[in-house]
Amino acid sequence: MISFADTGKAQDLRFGDLVIDEACMFAHRNGQTIQFTRNERALLLAFTGNPRRLMSRNRLLDEIAQPGSDASDRNIDFLVNRLRLKLGDNAKSPLYIATQYGEGYVWIATPSRPGPIDAFLIIAPSFELEKHPLRQQGLSLVDRLRDRIAPAIGAGRKVAITERNLLAAYDKARYLLQVGFHADAGFHGDSGRLNCAATLREMPAKRIVKAFRLHLDAADDLSFVNEAARLSEGVVAALQQALKDASDGLGVPADETPEVRLKSASQLLSTSNPKWLASGERLASSREQDPFDADAAIQWCLHLFARLILTNPFGDRISLEERDRIESEIEGTVLECLPEIEDKPLLMLGAAKLFYFINRGHLDLAAELAERALTRTQDSTAGLPILGQLSYARGRFDEAVAFFDRGIKAGEAGTEFNRHLRVLKCIALLAAGHSPSSAALATDISNLGSDCPPQIALMIGWMAAQPDRKLPDASERALAALGPDHAAAAIEYLYFTSARHVVSQDGRANVMRNMIAHVSRLYGRQAIPDFVLRSIGSAAGA
């Protein structure tokens, strides 16, 4: 049983190349249609609805019984053999129906799916008894849960239902609502009693967010309706609070919706936002007042990051000693904060971004933080630049470009977010060995927009220029006007922001090669900082 809120209809059952429609009216295999009689269909529904459970002949007789019928065990054996023949099964080495001699039959086939369930919330009911008078009422309660929860949590958030034994490790769910039913005869032999408990879990860690107990009166159908409403309201409230908690931090306004707050956070985390540079005094004061505030600490580190990134690339060079001091402060502060940010996905994304930038061997930790944070936010744009950069650093350039392409497609054209991702994609293509012209064309890098800082536009132009050709006149004049010291500063800026993160020496050299060629042509090889040449080695070329 797999059903979705946007269709309200169960999917076909799939067992390898055998596909059975939801009502077991017919099946398909390799383009051939298999049709079933009424009794065959009744048995098939009973089998597939109770996988890996012993179905006695008497139980199966109940499924096909009609008024005045005198069907016997032999009818069941005959029908099972006919089903096997149609399904292409073999009693001696069964794929679908196994014989339990002297007792009955068992459906042993494991359902397969064309792909994982991709849903915001999966509702997974389970029953301890294979058949109970209240089973159908329980399933109806689950359907009511889906129909109430889906519209309340917002468009685009799919709610799926699947029995617990059909859940797979590869299913993509943000939350799981496990609904357990237990038929209890009780102390007084009341066989109509049905106990029910539900746990809302955050995936994939299965952390319990909320637990509920339902009070179901077997003699009162209204109790199922009322309890479905009460549980739905509780689940929706818990999900809304979880979404709010997941969008807390980084100074994002608390009075906005979670969706708006996550979008704001995406902008803050994905680009070199000047906000961090301007907030230094306020953040320093916050740190003094509460040195254990992880949110203020991560924001302070983003301020330090901005001091390194938003400096004039053609201005006075930041000494290697000062850079090392700042990056050491970032590293120590973020490491110290890690235990405190476990439940703050925006801060986890900030930590991942900072770990990537300082380039001190924390790539695996950064990737873990980013991936876990994204399971909490389910904001596909917030983490794409970070995930792409982490793939880029490991030399998985095609994977990095795929992340950047997803972000470019999702972001609005003309925004800083879009421009930032196009620049990252261009750098990744260069690192992978693509020609400057193809990388520039693939990212429309010559059209960065009028609001792109002119120094950054010049830097990107030099980075993506053919090394064996003279620069365009305006670009050539700008580089010639720098002088050797400021040209060296520009080389250092490109190296620290874009090249040093790549594990492979060839990748680093590919990013630096074009700009080094043009600076060397105007100022000689001595204008290239020694530590940059050591990092890229002979791969940089002459």
Secondary structure by P-SEA (a helix, b strand, c coil): cccccccccccccccccbbbcccccccccccbbbbbcaaaaaaaaaaaacccccccaaaaaaaaccccccccaaaaaaaaaaaaaaacccccccccccccccccccccbbbbccccccccbbbbbbbccccccaaaaaaaaaaaaaaaaaaaacccbbbbbbccccccccccccbbbbbbbbbcccccccccbbbbbbbbbccccccccbbbbbbcccccaaaaaaaaaaaaaaaaaaaaaaaaaaaccccccccccaaaaaaaaaaaccccccccccaaaaaaaaaaaccccaaaaaaaaaaaaaaacccccccccccaaaaaaaaaaaaaaaaaacccccccaaaaaaaaaaaaaacccaaaaaaaaaaaaaaaaccccccaaaaaaaaaaacaaaaaaaaaaaaaaacccccaaaaaaaaaaaaaaaaacccaaaaaaacccccccccccaaaaaaaaaaaccccccccaaaaaaaaaccaaaaaaaaaaaaaccccccccaaaaaaaccaaaaaaaaccccccccaaaaaaacccccc
